[in-house]
């Protein structure tokens, strides 16, 4: 979170973030839980296509879990 929101790094993929893992599970693996090193390796392999903007993809995946739309 610090790297993404404070240092504005564009290519951060927080593989230990529960929100990211849940969103990837819902959108890419039909809700199957992502656990262990193998699951995180699958997410890392999937995220290669998002480079160099993995922080942006992470943010969109986090936002996809919110039930109420945010107005800016």
C-alpha positions, 0 to 999 in steps of 0.5 A: 500500500505504501509503495502504491499510494505514497511512493506512486510505484506503477508496477507493484504486485502485492501477492500477500494481499488478501483483497487482491487474491480474493478479486483474482479468485473471483474474476479469473479462477471462478471463485476457487480459493488461491492458497499457498505458493502455487496459487501465488505463482499462478497470480504472478504468472497472470500478472505478467500481462499487466506489466508495467502497470500492475499497481493499476490492475491491483487497484481496479481489482480491489475496487471490484470487490466494493459493493457500492460505487464510489463517486469522485 
